Amino acid sequence: MARVTKVKIEESAEELCELLKKQKTALGKERIQALYLLKIGQVKTIQDLAVVLGRGSATVQR
């Protein structure tokens, strides 16, 4: 059952893009990328985000 996420991301898309470039670890990049995708509206649900990131939805939810 996919629901729309209710996450308030205070950073702008540009700030997230800059943070993404500064990340040194794969885990850091993946986390910022998830926030970026949610911010720009490319994904709407946790399930969609999990598919794009190649992770399980439970992992993304955590």
MARTILO-465833 format. One record per residue: x, y, z of N, C-alpha, C in turn; chain; residue number from 1; residue in one letter. Coordinates in Angstrom, 3 decimals. Example, Ala and Ser with C-alpha at 12.3 -4.5 7.8 and 13.67 -1.06 7.14 Angstrom:
<pts>
<pt n_xx="13.190" n_yy="-5.690" n_zz="7.800" ca_xx="12.300" ca_yy="-4.500" ca_zz="7.800" c_xx="13.200" c_yy="-3.300" c_zz="7.800" chain="A" resi="1" resn="A"/>
<pt n_xx="12.850" n_yy="-2.250" n_zz="7.080" ca_xx="13.670" ca_yy="-1.060" ca_zz="7.140" c_xx="12.900" c_yy="0.030" c_zz="7.870" chain="A" resi="2" resn="S"/>
</pts>
This chain:
<pts>
<pt n_xx="0.834" n_yy="-1.173" n_zz="0.000" ca_xx="0.000" ca_yy="0.000" ca_zz="0.000" c_xx="0.882" c_yy="1.240" c_zz="0.000" chain="A" resi="1" resn="M"/>
<pt n_xx="0.966" n_yy="1.901" n_zz="-1.125" ca_xx="1.844" ca_yy="3.056" ca_zz="-1.259" c_xx="1.093" c_yy="4.327" c_zz="-0.889" chain="A" resi="2" resn="A"/>
<pt n_xx="1.704" n_yy="5.096" n_zz="-0.022" ca_xx="1.119" ca_yy="6.378" ca_zz="0.374" c_xx="2.079" c_yy="7.494" c_zz="-0.012" chain="A" resi="3" resn="R"/>
<pt n_xx="1.520" n_yy="8.669" n_zz="-0.167" ca_xx="2.339" ca_yy="9.845" ca_zz="-0.441" c_xx="3.109" c_yy="10.173" c_zz="0.826" chain="A" resi="4" resn="V"/>
<pt n_xx="4.384" n_yy="10.466" n_zz="0.683" ca_xx="5.207" ca_yy="10.764" ca_zz="1.850" c_xx="4.879" c_yy="12.149" c_zz="2.388" chain="A" resi="5" resn="T"/>
<pt n_xx="4.968" n_yy="12.281" n_zz="3.695" ca_xx="4.706" ca_yy="13.566" ca_zz="4.341" c_xx="5.988" c_yy="14.037" c_zz="5.021" chain="A" resi="6" resn="K"/>
<pt n_xx="6.997" n_yy="14.261" n_zz="4.225" ca_xx="8.289" ca_yy="14.717" ca_zz="4.724" c_xx="8.449" c_yy="16.171" c_zz="4.350" chain="A" resi="7" resn="V"/>
<pt n_xx="8.781" n_yy="16.998" n_zz="5.331" ca_xx="9.029" ca_yy="18.409" ca_zz="5.045" c_xx="10.530" c_yy="18.596" c_zz="4.876" chain="A" resi="8" resn="K"/>
<pt n_xx="10.943" n_yy="18.911" n_zz="3.680" ca_xx="12.359" ca_yy="19.121" ca_zz="3.366" c_xx="12.568" c_yy="20.620" c_zz="3.289" chain="A" resi="9" resn="I"/>
<pt n_xx="13.341" n_yy="21.151" n_zz="4.218" ca_xx="13.512" ca_yy="22.600" ca_zz="4.318" c_xx="14.547" c_yy="23.151" c_zz="3.335" chain="A" resi="10" resn="E"/>
<pt n_xx="15.478" n_yy="22.332" n_zz="2.898" ca_xx="16.498" ca_yy="22.787" ca_zz="1.958" c_xx="15.880" c_yy="22.932" c_zz="0.563" chain="A" resi="11" resn="E"/>
<pt n_xx="16.403" n_yy="23.852" n_zz="-0.205" ca_xx="15.937" ca_yy="24.011" ca_zz="-1.580" c_xx="16.572" c_yy="22.932" c_zz="-2.454" chain="A" resi="12" resn="S"/>
<pt n_xx="16.043" n_yy="22.773" n_zz="-3.645" ca_xx="16.582" ca_yy="21.787" ca_zz="-4.577" c_xx="18.038" c_yy="22.120" c_zz="-4.930" chain="A" resi="13" resn="A"/>
<pt n_xx="18.330" n_yy="23.416" n_zz="-5.047" ca_xx="19.698" ca_yy="23.830" ca_zz="-5.371" c_xx="20.661" c_yy="23.481" c_zz="-4.225" chain="A" resi="14" resn="E"/>
<pt n_xx="20.216" n_yy="23.705" n_zz="-2.985" ca_xx="21.051" ca_yy="23.366" ca_zz="-1.828" c_xx="21.310" c_yy="21.869" c_zz="-1.760" chain="A" resi="15" resn="E"/>
<pt n_xx="20.291" n_yy="21.085" n_zz="-2.044" ca_xx="20.456" ca_yy="19.632" ca_zz="-2.028" c_xx="21.401" c_yy="19.178" c_zz="-3.132" chain="A" resi="16" resn="L"/>
<pt n_xx="21.327" n_yy="19.825" n_zz="-4.270" ca_xx="22.223" ca_yy="19.491" ca_zz="-5.378" c_xx="23.673" c_yy="19.778" c_zz="-4.992" chain="A" resi="17" resn="C"/>
<pt n_xx="23.907" n_yy="20.905" n_zz="-4.336" ca_xx="25.258" ca_yy="21.244" ca_zz="-3.879" c_xx="25.743" c_yy="20.260" c_zz="-2.809" chain="A" resi="18" resn="E"/>
<pt n_xx="24.863" n_yy="19.914" n_zz="-1.882" ca_xx="25.221" ca_yy="18.932" ca_zz="-0.853" c_xx="25.558" c_yy="17.586" c_zz="-1.475" chain="A" resi="19" resn="L"/>
<pt n_xx="24.822" n_yy="17.217" n_zz="-2.522" ca_xx="25.066" ca_yy="15.952" ca_zz="-3.206" c_xx="26.471" c_yy="15.915" c_zz="-3.804" chain="A" resi="20" resn="L"/>
<pt n_xx="26.895" n_yy="17.032" n_zz="-4.361" ca_xx="28.232" ca_yy="17.112" ca_zz="-4.952" c_xx="29.329" c_yy="17.017" c_zz="-3.906" chain="A" resi="21" resn="K"/>
<pt n_xx="29.051" n_yy="17.459" n_zz="-2.675" ca_xx="30.066" ca_yy="17.478" ca_zz="-1.618" c_xx="30.193" c_yy="16.152" c_zz="-0.877" chain="A" resi="22" resn="K"/>
<pt n_xx="29.240" n_yy="15.244" n_zz="-1.062" ca_xx="29.268" ca_yy="13.977" ca_zz="-0.336" c_xx="30.435" c_yy="13.116" c_zz="-0.806" chain="A" resi="23" resn="Q"/>
<pt n_xx="31.052" n_yy="12.430" n_zz="0.147" ca_xx="32.203" ca_yy="11.600" ca_zz="-0.174" c_xx="31.878" c_yy="10.109" c_zz="-0.127" chain="A" resi="24" resn="K"/>
<pt n_xx="30.868" n_yy="9.732" n_zz="0.641" ca_xx="30.523" ca_yy="8.315" ca_zz="0.762" c_xx="29.285" c_yy="7.989" c_zz="-0.063" chain="A" resi="25" resn="T"/>
<pt n_xx="29.177" n_yy="6.731" n_zz="-0.446" ca_xx="28.027" ca_yy="6.293" ca_zz="-1.228" c_xx="26.736" c_yy="6.417" c_zz="-0.421" chain="A" resi="26" resn="A"/>
<pt n_xx="26.798" n_yy="6.103" n_zz="0.857" ca_xx="25.614" ca_yy="6.197" ca_zz="1.704" c_xx="25.143" c_yy="7.643" c_zz="1.822" chain="A" resi="27" resn="L"/>
<pt n_xx="26.073" n_yy="8.567" n_zz="1.988" ca_xx="25.721" ca_yy="9.982" ca_zz="2.060" c_xx="25.079" c_yy="10.463" c_zz="0.769" chain="A" resi="28" resn="G"/>
<pt n_xx="25.636" n_yy="10.050" n_zz="-0.353" ca_xx="25.090" ca_yy="10.445" ca_zz="-1.649" c_xx="23.682" c_yy="9.902" c_zz="-1.840" chain="A" resi="29" resn="K"/>
<pt n_xx="23.482" n_yy="8.657" n_zz="-1.431" ca_xx="22.173" ca_yy="8.040" ca_zz="-1.590" c_xx="21.116" c_yy="8.747" c_zz="-0.746" chain="A" resi="30" resn="E"/>
<pt n_xx="21.465" n_yy="9.132" n_zz="0.457" ca_xx="20.518" ca_yy="9.814" ca_zz="1.335" c_xx="20.136" c_yy="11.188" c_zz="0.796" chain="A" resi="31" resn="R"/>
<pt n_xx="21.124" n_yy="11.941" n_zz="0.332" ca_xx="20.848" ca_yy="13.270" ca_zz="-0.229" c_xx="20.067" c_yy="13.128" c_zz="-1.533" chain="A" resi="32" resn="I"/>
<pt n_xx="20.396" n_yy="12.115" n_zz="-2.322" ca_xx="19.684" ca_yy="11.883" ca_zz="-3.573" c_xx="18.203" c_yy="11.589" c_zz="-3.303" chain="A" resi="33" resn="Q"/>
<pt n_xx="17.927" n_yy="10.828" n_zz="-2.264" ca_xx="16.542" ca_yy="10.524" ca_zz="-1.900" c_xx="15.788" c_yy="11.801" c_zz="-1.561" chain="A" resi="34" resn="A"/>
<pt n_xx="16.399" n_yy="12.666" n_zz="-0.766" ca_xx="15.762" ca_yy="13.934" ca_zz="-0.427" c_xx="15.557" c_yy="14.801" c_zz="-1.666" chain="A" resi="35" resn="L"/>
<pt n_xx="16.547" n_yy="14.818" n_zz="-2.537" ca_xx="16.469" ca_yy="15.616" ca_zz="-3.765" c_xx="15.318" c_yy="15.138" c_zz="-4.658" chain="A" resi="36" resn="Y"/>
<pt n_xx="15.200" n_yy="13.826" n_zz="-4.832" ca_xx="14.139" ca_yy="13.279" ca_zz="-5.679" c_xx="12.754" c_yy="13.591" c_zz="-5.112" chain="A" resi="37" resn="L"/>
<pt n_xx="12.630" n_yy="13.538" n_zz="-3.797" ca_xx="11.365" ca_yy="13.897" ca_zz="-3.164" c_xx="11.076" c_yy="15.389" c_zz="-3.333" chain="A" resi="38" resn="L"/>
<pt n_xx="12.113" n_yy="16.206" n_zz="-3.187" ca_xx="11.948" ca_yy="17.659" ca_zz="-3.265" c_xx="11.486" c_yy="18.106" c_zz="-4.650" chain="A" resi="39" resn="K"/>
<pt n_xx="12.092" n_yy="17.564" n_zz="-5.701" ca_xx="11.739" ca_yy="17.991" ca_zz="-7.051" c_xx="10.468" c_yy="17.321" c_zz="-7.564" chain="A" resi="40" resn="I"/>
<pt n_xx="9.947" n_yy="16.343" n_zz="-6.818" ca_xx="8.697" ca_yy="15.707" ca_zz="-7.193" c_xx="8.827" c_yy="14.584" c_zz="-8.200" chain="A" resi="41" resn="G"/>
<pt n_xx="10.034" n_yy="14.096" n_zz="-8.421" ca_xx="10.218" ca_yy="12.999" ca_zz="-9.369" c_xx="9.603" c_yy="11.708" c_zz="-8.838" chain="A" resi="42" resn="Q"/>
<pt n_xx="9.627" n_yy="11.538" n_zz="-7.528" ca_xx="8.975" ca_yy="10.385" ca_zz="-6.898" c_xx="7.961" c_yy="10.906" c_zz="-5.888" chain="A" resi="43" resn="V"/>
<pt n_xx="6.883" n_yy="10.167" n_zz="-5.719" ca_xx="5.824" ca_yy="10.600" ca_zz="-4.811" c_xx="5.706" c_yy="9.696" c_zz="-3.587" chain="A" resi="44" resn="K"/>
<pt n_xx="6.052" n_yy="8.419" n_zz="-3.747" ca_xx="5.867" ca_yy="7.468" ca_zz="-2.655" c_xx="7.193" c_yy="6.819" c_zz="-2.274" chain="A" resi="45" resn="T"/>
<pt n_xx="7.186" n_yy="6.211" n_zz="-1.100" ca_xx="8.361" ca_yy="5.475" ca_zz="-0.635" c_xx="8.663" c_yy="4.325" c_zz="-1.592" chain="A" resi="46" resn="I"/>
<pt n_xx="7.629" n_yy="3.664" n_zz="-2.079" ca_xx="7.808" ca_yy="2.547" ca_zz="-3.015" c_xx="8.501" c_yy="3.018" c_zz="-4.288" chain="A" resi="47" resn="Q"/>
<pt n_xx="8.082" n_yy="4.155" n_zz="-4.834" ca_xx="8.724" ca_yy="4.700" ca_zz="-6.032" c_xx="10.188" c_yy="5.034" c_zz="-5.760" chain="A" resi="48" resn="D"/>
<pt n_xx="10.435" n_yy="5.631" n_zz="-4.602" ca_xx="11.798" ca_yy="5.992" ca_zz="-4.228" c_xx="12.665" c_yy="4.754" c_zz="-4.081" chain="A" resi="49" resn="L"/>
<pt n_xx="12.121" n_yy="3.709" n_zz="-3.496" ca_xx="12.867" ca_yy="2.459" ca_zz="-3.315" c_xx="13.251" c_yy="1.860" c_zz="-4.662" chain="A" resi="50" resn="A"/>
<pt n_xx="12.355" n_yy="1.918" n_zz="-5.622" ca_xx="12.646" ca_yy="1.376" ca_zz="-6.957" c_xx="13.766" c_yy="2.172" c_zz="-7.614" chain="A" resi="51" resn="V"/>
<pt n_xx="13.690" n_yy="3.488" n_zz="-7.531" ca_xx="14.709" ca_yy="4.342" ca_zz="-8.157" c_xx="16.079" c_yy="4.115" c_zz="-7.505" chain="A" resi="52" resn="V"/>
<pt n_xx="16.099" n_yy="3.989" n_zz="-6.184" ca_xx="17.364" ca_yy="3.812" ca_zz="-5.474" c_xx="17.867" c_yy="2.370" c_zz="-5.491" chain="A" resi="53" resn="L"/>
<pt n_xx="17.008" n_yy="1.437" n_zz="-5.851" ca_xx="17.409" ca_yy="0.032" ca_zz="-5.865" c_xx="17.496" c_yy="-0.560" c_zz="-4.468" chain="A" resi="54" resn="G"/>
<pt n_xx="16.676" n_yy="-0.076" n_zz="-3.570" ca_xx="16.632" ca_yy="-0.565" ca_zz="-2.194" c_xx="15.229" c_yy="-1.059" c_zz="-1.888" chain="A" resi="55" resn="R"/>
<pt n_xx="15.092" n_yy="-1.762" n_zz="-0.781" ca_xx="13.780" ca_yy="-2.195" ca_zz="-0.344" c_xx="13.035" c_yy="-1.025" c_zz="0.281" chain="A" resi="56" resn="G"/>
<pt n_xx="11.711" n_yy="-1.093" n_zz="0.237" ca_xx="10.937" ca_yy="0.018" ca_zz="0.774" c_xx="11.110" c_yy="0.146" c_zz="2.286" chain="A" resi="57" resn="S"/>
<pt n_xx="11.329" n_yy="-0.965" n_zz="2.983" ca_xx="11.561" ca_yy="-0.900" ca_zz="4.430" c_xx="12.877" c_yy="-0.181" c_zz="4.733" chain="A" resi="58" resn="A"/>
<pt n_xx="13.869" n_yy="-0.396" n_zz="3.915" ca_xx="15.160" ca_yy="0.272" ca_zz="4.094" c_xx="15.016" c_yy="1.768" c_zz="3.872" chain="A" resi="59" resn="T"/>
<pt n_xx="14.297" n_yy="2.144" n_zz="2.851" ca_xx="14.090" ca_yy="3.564" ca_zz="2.557" c_xx="13.272" c_yy="4.217" c_zz="3.665" chain="A" resi="60" resn="V"/>
<pt n_xx="12.264" n_yy="3.513" n_zz="4.149" ca_xx="11.409" ca_yy="4.047" ca_zz="5.209" c_xx="12.225" c_yy="4.346" c_zz="6.463" chain="A" resi="61" resn="Q"/>
<pt n_xx="13.147" n_yy="3.456" n_zz="6.811" ca_xx="13.994" ca_yy="3.662" ca_zz="7.991" c_xx="14.842" c_yy="4.887" c_zz="7.825" chain="A" resi="62" resn="R"/>
</pts>
